[in-house]
Structure formats: structure tokens, C-alpha cells
Amino acid sequence: MYDNPKSIEAQKKYCEDNKAPHFAPQTGRCWSCNQNIYAPIEKPAWNGGTRTSGISVEKAGSELITGCPHCNRSYCD
């Protein structure tokens, strides 16, 4: 499930619970490509199909976000 406010809260809680630095943009909007990192975006795949980039609520609550899933910009360099 993709939901910007829930994903922002999930990442914040993950960072607090794991004493990890919070690298993800506070608004969810990448400062490099200006896309919402917590929204799904369809992209062409190498095999001619499509793939979806974006960070789900589940992923935001279970791992540290260190970069944009859309443009691959690192937030921790």
C-alpha cells in the first residue's frame, strides 16, 4: 500500500525505534527529481515490460531509506 502521510510516519518511527539517522525527505518529496518517494511510478523495465518504483508503507516501516527509488539519488552521501 502506498500512502504518503503513513509512510512518512512509518519511516520516522523506524528511525526512532532503531536509533538510525533519518535521511528521507521530511515531506516525502525528493529534492533531486521532485517526485514523491512514497508514490508508485511505472517505469519501463529492461525486458520490455514495466516496473514500479516507490516506497510502500510496509517498506518505510521496515528499513532505512537512504535514497530516492525514482532517480536513485543518495540521501546519505
Rosetta blueprint (number, residue, H / E / L):
1 M L
2 Y L
3 D L
4 N H
5 P H
6 K H
7 S H
8 I H
9 E H
10 A H
11 Q H
12 K H
13 K H
14 Y H
15 C H
16 E H
17 D H
18 N L
19 K L
20 A L
21 P L
22 H L
23 F L
24 A L
25 P L
26 Q L
27 T L
28 G L
29 R E
30 C L
31 W L
32 S L
33 C L
34 N L
35 Q L
36 N E
37 I L
38 Y L
39 A L
40 P L
41 I E
42 E E
43 K E
44 P E
45 A L
46 W L
47 N L
48 G L
49 G L
50 T E
51 R E
52 T E
53 S E
54 G L
55 I L
56 S L
57 V H
58 E H
59 K H
60 A H
61 G L
62 S L
63 E L
64 L L
65 I L
66 T L
67 G E
68 C L
69 P L
70 H L
71 C L
72 N L
73 R L
74 S E
75 Y L
76 C L
77 D L
